[in-house]
Amino acid sequence: MGFCLVNNVAVAARHMQSEQGVERIAIVDFDVHHGNGTQDAFLGDDSVLYASLHQSGIYPGTGRVGEGGSTTVNVPLQAGSGDEEWIDAFARHVEPAVVRFEPELVLVSAGFDAHEDEDLYLVDIRVTDAGFRELAKRCAGLAPRIGVVLEGGYNLGTLSRLVSAALEGFGQESATAG
Ligand SMILES: [Zn+2]
């Protein structure tokens, strides 16, 4: 719909399946916008789980609870949500679904536009640097292998710092999962 010319994470998933013999892949998407293209790409394909945290009611308008198929997990959050709501939603909805799915690989759509200093139109989620570090750490605990694709994040004054915080988290496996 205009934000991305190529769906990098979808291409990565298909590449890992066709060229690297990986069968079961979970895509975890914490960009503030719903990944409607990724959801569509794997609709009806139970070898790829798609799980998304996103702000409810903004672009692209999709991602309601129950939308998609048996391997789709949509977790819309209200404007004004912060670390507590995002991490709680991740722990209650994303982690159990991914653990049940038993992926060989987790691919993360790592968007940083849910940050408290993001000023993109209508975006109002207040995840902190520490929140992204924690989300990343939890992602790393979900499968033996992880790949990460940079998605949104439009405040160039904070983006490099947030990527660094997330990389710290991705380097640490969570003790609570996996
Ligand atoms: Zn986004």
Residues whose N, C-alpha, C, O or C-beta is under 5 A from the ligand:
A	BS01	ZN	D31 V32 H33 G111 D113 G152
